[in-house]
Amino acid sequence: MKRRVNTAHRLTAAARRRTSEDGLSGFTVDEICDEAGISRRTFFNYFASKEDAVLGFTTLWDQHELEERFTAGGDPDAPGLSPNLLDDYAGLLVERWTEVGLTPEHVADLVAATDREPRLFSRLFESVRARERADVDLVRNREGLPEDDLRAQVAVQLVSALAGACMGRFLEPDNTDPLHTIMQRRLVAAREVFAATLTGGTR
């Protein structure tokens, strides 16, 4: 598995570099394969297109196990929401990022590629939105909530907003903290903000 992960990373790195330098039309799949030392047939075992390679949308990443573990953490028959819902969902996001080998360098390469080809950003944004919609369903299933219950959406939107802030901090040059530490700090601060609001700001 590690070898396959490394191959996927090499292909994505090559595709992003070529895109930032020459644009999507400036290179072929065969050229990426030559650079990564693999066959064209192998490329299509990992990615459906050059665009998918640039964005890192590989069939290699199967996150069903992570999602099943998250869903199993709740009790849909228990009254109210699980007290650890936000922590568990934040943990799921961090595990996803970790599993795909997210690093500041990878993100910088992706930004450079999308700057050269802005249409890639639109597709990336839609992928993020689709993932969030699917995660709302995960939360509903875990917590046993009806489809019109806004709490599932709010939970996903809240943690996703915190995740965006965490990613910004993670990418700062002076950062030395892992993602899970950054995320936990944001969750603690969010709880303090909500608690202060509910008590009228009492310290």
N, C-alpha and C positions, 0 to 999 in steps of 0.2 A: 504494500500500500504506500509506503513512504516513497518508493521509487516513482509511483504513478503521480503522487502529489508533487514531487520535484519536477517531473516532466510537465505537468500542468502549469506550474509556476514559470518554468523556462519559456513555454509557449506564450503565456500571457505577457511576460516581461518583453519578449522579442516583439510581439504584436503591438504593445504600447509604445515601445521605443520607435518602431518604424512608423506608427501612426503619428506620433508627435513630430517626427522629422519630415515625413513625406505625405501624410494624409492617407486615408484608407485606400484610395485609388493608386497610391504610389508603390505598392508592393503586392505580391501574390502569396497565397497559402503555401505554395511550393518553396518560396524564399524563406518563410518562417520555419518551415520544416527543415530546410537545409541548415539554418542557423541553430536549431535545437537538436539536430542530429537524429531526426525521426522520419518516418515515411508519411506521405500524404494520407494514406489509409489510417495510420495511427492518429493523426491530427483529428480526423473526424470521429474517432472514438472518444475524444475529449470535448470537442467543440463543434457546433453545427455550422459556424461561419467565422470569418475574420472578426466581425463585430463582437460575437460572443467571446472570442479569445481576448480581445481588448478589454471587455467588461468583466472577464473572469467568470462568465456564465458557463460553467462546465458541468457535464452530467456526472462527474466524479463525486461531487459533494452530495451525499445522501444524508439529510438531517432528520430523517424520520425518528431515529432513536432518541435524539435530543428532544424532539417535540413530544414523543410519547412519554418520556420521563417527566417533562413539564406537566403534561395533562394528568399524569398519574399522581401528581403532588397535591391535587385538590380533592375535595369530597363534594360532588354535585348534590348529594342528599342532605348535606349539613346546612343549617340556616346561616344566611349571611355569606360574605366573601371570606376566602381563606386569608388568615392574617399575614401569611408569607407570600401572597400573590405577587406583589410588586417586586419583591426580592427575587422570586423564582423567575419572573419574566425578564427582569434585568439580567439574571444569570444566563438565561437562554440566549439573549442577544450577545452577551460576551462570549459564550461558548461557540456561537456561530462564527463570530469574527476570528476567534482563536483557531477554529478548525480549518478555516480557509487561509490561515497564515497571514493575517492582516498585519502589516507593518507600515510605519511612516513612509518608507521608501516605495512600497507598493501603491500607497495612496497618492504620493507625489507623481508617480509615473502615470497613474490614471488621470489625474488632473491635467497633466501636460497633454495627454492624448485627447481628452474631451475639449480642451482649449483649441486644439487644432481642428477637431471635428465636433462642433457643438451638438449635432444631431444625436450623438452618442449619449449626451447628457439627458436628453429627453427620454431616451429608452431606459437609462439608468434610473431616472426619477420615477417612471411608471413602474419599474420593477420594484422599487422601494414601496410605492403605494400599494401594489398588489400584495406584497409581503405583509404589509400592515393589515390589509383587509383579511388575509388568511389568518393572521395572528389574533384578530378579534374573534374569529370562529374558534380558535384554540382556547382562548380565555373563556368563551361561552361554554364550550364543552367541558372544560375543567371545572367550572364553577356551577354548571347546571343552570345557566341564565337563559331566559327567553330571547328571541331575536331582537325584540324592541327595547331591551334593557341597555341603557346608555353606559352603564358602568364598565362593560367590556371594552367599549370604544375608548372611554376615558382612561382606563388603565393602560391600554396600548399607546394612546396618544401621549400620555404623561411620560411614560418610561421612554418612548421613542424620542421625545423632546430632550429629555435628560441625556439620552444616548448621543444625540447630536452634539450637545455641549461637551460630553466626555470625549468624543472623537476629536473635537477641536483642541482640547487640552492634551490629549494623547499625541497629537501631531506637533505640538509646540517644541522647539529645539531644546529647551531646558528641562523638558519632562523626563523623569526617570521612573515614574510609577507605571505598573501594569494597568491594563484596562479595568480589571475587576476592582482594583483599589480606587481608581478614579470614580467608577460607577457607584461604589458603596458610599463614598463621601457625598455624592450628589443626592443619593437616596436619603441619607441622614439629614442633609440640609432641607430637602423637600418636606420631610416629615415635621421638622421644626417649624417651617413656614406655615404648614397647614395647622399644626397644633396652636401656634400663636394666633392665627386667624380665628380659630374656633373659640379661643379663650379671650379674645379681644386684645391680644398682644401682651398679655400678662407674662412676665418673666419669672 
